[in-house]
Amino acid sequence: MSSVQHLYGTPAPQPSNGSKNSTESGDAPEKLHLTSHNQYKTPRLLREDLNPNPLIQFNKWLSSALNPKDNESPIVIEPEAMTISTTTKKGIPSSRIVLLKTVDEKGFIFFTNYNSRKSKELIENPYASLAFYWREISKSVRVIGNVEKITRKESEEYFQSRPRGSQIGAWSSPQSTIVKEGQVQSIVDEKAKEFGENEKIDCPDFWGGWRIVPFEIEFWSGQPSRLHDRFRYTREEGSSGDWEINRLAP
Ligand SMILES: Cc1cc2nc3c(=O)[nH]c(=O)nc-3n(C[C@H](O)[C@H](O)[C@H](O)COP(=O)(O)O)c2cc1C
């Protein structure tokens, strides 16, 4: 019996050397093949459709993902969810999902614990890559840039707009550290008591926003037969000059 599972689509060809995919004791993962061949189809993306400023282009894409103008395009669920990749000084990468909260004239802002793994890596090596994937409309965006902490005032203002439960959560979670079962909940209970019902909760000094200031942004729009449209904007790191725009092969 084959130990290869096909999650969907037609089974991929089997290796002819009869190699085993799991051990008798069942302690190795079963090999999974994902054999779908989705045909992406969005309107063609052409050079003349692009705004010279990629942040304006991004805002256009984000707002049409949230509020499609025509009634036929689907609404994208949580288009602000983005993968952010950071690296250690040695160049070892790690990725996770965060939520984009602001796009301003300089870049992309998200909020987190400044003692978390991602923040430590951003301090060690102040560059990040973001990736958005909007499945419902077959679009993707990649951003590469250097990072900076936003001002304390900006972090405090945003913190005050968060629900009280999230404010207490920020105070209570030593993000990315090893904790005992139930430990975070008991800190939450303690902090909730400490803050009482109505007392204003200040933004912890170990919590705030990061801004990714891009020097490269790529817009990807899915097309049939993998012949996708890709455009990349680039400019020198730290420059406020014009962006160069190039079509890339899919
Ligand atoms: C949809 C989604 C949104 C998230 N948003 C955030 C966020 O905005 N900020 C954050 O610190 N973590 C967020 N997280 C949790 C992170 O993915 C991650 O677990 C956490 O930040 C710790 O990452 P680190 O240990 O690499 O620093 C989110 C997770 C998901 C799945």
The ligand as an SDF file (V2000), in Angstrom:
LIG
                    3D

 31 33  0  0  0  0  0  0  0  0999 V2000
   -3.3820   36.6040   11.7360 C   0  0  0  0  0  0  0  0  0  0  0  0
   -2.2840   36.8470   12.7390 C   0  0  0  0  0  0  0  0  0  0  0  0
   -2.0080   38.1290   13.1340 C   0  0  0  0  0  0  0  0  0  0  0  0
   -0.9900   38.3870   14.0530 C   0  0  0  0  0  0  0  0  0  0  0  0
   -0.7000   39.6810   14.3470 N   0  0  0  0  0  0  0  0  0  0  0  0
    0.3520   39.9460   15.1760 C   0  0  0  0  0  0  0  0  0  0  0  0
    0.7620   41.2950   15.3780 C   0  0  0  0  0  0  0  0  0  0  0  0
    0.2320   42.2590   14.7800 O   0  0  0  0  0  0  0  0  0  0  0  0
    1.7960   41.4990   16.2440 N   0  0  0  0  0  0  0  0  0  0  0  0
    2.4550   40.4660   16.8740 C   0  0  0  0  0  0  0  0  0  0  0  0
    3.3760   40.7260   17.6530 O   0  0  0  0  0  0  0  0  0  0  0  0
    2.0990   39.1900   16.6740 N   0  0  0  0  0  0  0  0  0  0  0  0
    1.0740   38.9030   15.8240 C   0  0  0  0  0  0  0  0  0  0  0  0
    0.7230   37.5900   15.5830 N   0  0  0  0  0  0  0  0  0  0  0  0
    1.4930   36.5250   16.2530 C   0  0  0  0  0  0  0  0  0  0  0  0
    2.8190   36.2860   15.5070 C   0  0  0  0  0  0  0  0  0  0  0  0
    2.5880   35.5280   14.3360 O   0  0  0  0  0  0  0  0  0  0  0  0
    3.8930   35.5910   16.3710 C   0  0  0  0  0  0  0  0  0  0  0  0
    3.4100   34.3820   16.9080 O   0  0  0  0  0  0  0  0  0  0  0  0
    4.3530   36.4740   17.5250 C   0  0  0  0  0  0  0  0  0  0  0  0
    4.4610   37.8300   17.1550 O   0  0  0  0  0  0  0  0  0  0  0  0
    5.6890   36.0050   18.0600 C   0  0  0  0  0  0  0  0  0  0  0  0
    6.6440   36.0050   17.0200 O   0  0  0  0  0  0  0  0  0  0  0  0
    8.2210   35.9860   17.3090 P   0  0  0  0  0  0  0  0  0  0  0  0
    8.4370   35.0140   18.4540 O   0  0  0  0  0  0  0  0  0  0  0  0
    8.8540   35.5030   16.0360 O   0  0  0  0  0  0  0  0  0  0  0  0
    8.6300   37.3810   17.6550 O   0  0  0  0  0  0  0  0  0  0  0  0
   -0.2670   37.3130   14.6420 C   0  0  0  0  0  0  0  0  0  0  0  0
   -0.5480   36.0040   14.2350 C   0  0  0  0  0  0  0  0  0  0  0  0
   -1.5280   35.7850   13.2870 C   0  0  0  0  0  0  0  0  0  0  0  0
   -1.7690   34.3570   12.8280 C   0  0  0  0  0  0  0  0  0  0  0  0
  1  2  1  0
  2  3  1  0
  2 30  2  0
  3  4  2  0
  4  5  1  0
  4 28  1  0
  5  6  2  0
  6  7  1  0
  6 13  1  0
  7  8  2  0
  7  9  1  0
  9 10  1  0
 10 11  2  0
 10 12  1  0
 12 13  2  0
 13 14  1  0
 14 15  1  0
 14 28  1  0
 15 16  1  0
 16 17  1  0
 16 18  1  0
 18 19  1  0
 18 20  1  0
 20 21  1  0
 20 22  1  0
 22 23  1  0
 23 24  1  0
 24 25  2  0
 24 26  1  0
 24 27  1  0
 28 29  2  0
 29 30  1  0
 30 31  1  0
M  END
$$$$
